Amino acid sequence: MNKEPFPMLFPYEPEAFWEMLRQIVREEVLTSQSRSQATHNPYQTHGLTEKPLYTMDELAALFQISKPTIYDWTRHGKLKPVKIRGRVYFLHRDIQELLQKTS
């Protein structure tokens, strides 16, 4: 039985290779995070010109109002909530109509 180590197919020591690989992964993760933070807009959905559904929190942030105000608006018919799998959303077109009525 021959107990010689396997031949290396690339010119790096194993520890140097793994350290170089770790550094490459770190750089990729950091650039990916910085790219996503720079281009992230919570009111846009990738591939669409407008966000079709808004959550309660997004709507409150958009109008700078509290959730109880949104509840009042839905109770008085200003906004119509859409329930999908137990979650409440608001349609973009309904929000646009509300914006046109208030301006």
N, C-alpha and C positions, 0 to 999 in steps of 0.2 A: 504494500500500500504506500502510495506517495502522499506525504503530508505537506506538500508545498502549498503556499497560499494561491488563491485564484489569481489569474493574471488581470492586471488593471487595464481597462479599456479606455480610460481617460487619464490625463496627466496630473491628477491631483491626489493628495493623500486623503484618505476617507474623512478625517476630522476637518480638514480644510474645505473639502467638498460640501459637507453638511453645513458648515458655518456660512459658506457662500450661498447655499440654497436658502438658509434661514434669512439672510440679509435680503435676498431677492424677494422672498415672500413678504417680509416686513415693508419693503418699499412699495410693492404692489398694493398691499392693504392700505397704506397711508395715502397713496395717490388716488385709489378708488374712493376712499372716504372723503378726501378733499374735493374730488370731482363731483360727488353726489351732493355734498353740502353746498357747493357753489351754484349748482344748477337746480336745486330742489325748490320748487314753488308749491306750497300745499294746495293751491287753488287750480293746479293744472294736472291733467292726467296724461301720461305718455301716449302719444298717438292720437289724441283728440284735441280739438281746438278749444273746447271748454269742458269743465268738470261737470258731469251729468248729475251727480248726487252729492249733497252736502250733509254732513253729520250735524248733530245739535251743537257740538263744540265749534266746528268750522263756521256755522251760521252765526253763533254768538260772537266769534272773533271778527267775522266779516262786517257785521253791523255794530260791533262794539256794544253789545247789550248782554243782559243776563239771561240765564235759562228760563226763569219765571216769566220774562217778557215774551220769550218764544212760545211758552205755554199759553199765555194770554192771546197772542196772535193766532195760534191754531184754534183756540176756543172761540174766538170771534170771527173765524173764517178768513183771516188775512193770508194764512199759509195752510197748505194741506200736507200733512205728514204722510209719508209712504213707508209702510212697514215691510221689511224684508228679513225673513228669518229672525224675527223678534227684535230687530234693530230699527230705529227710526231714522229716516232720511228725508231730505227735502229736494225737490226737483229744481234744476237750474232755471228752467223757464218760469216756474212759480216765483223764484227769487227775483228774476229780471222784471216780471210783472209788478211785484211789490216795489221794486226800486223805481219803476216808471210812475207808479201811483203817488209815491212820496215826493218825487221831484217836480 
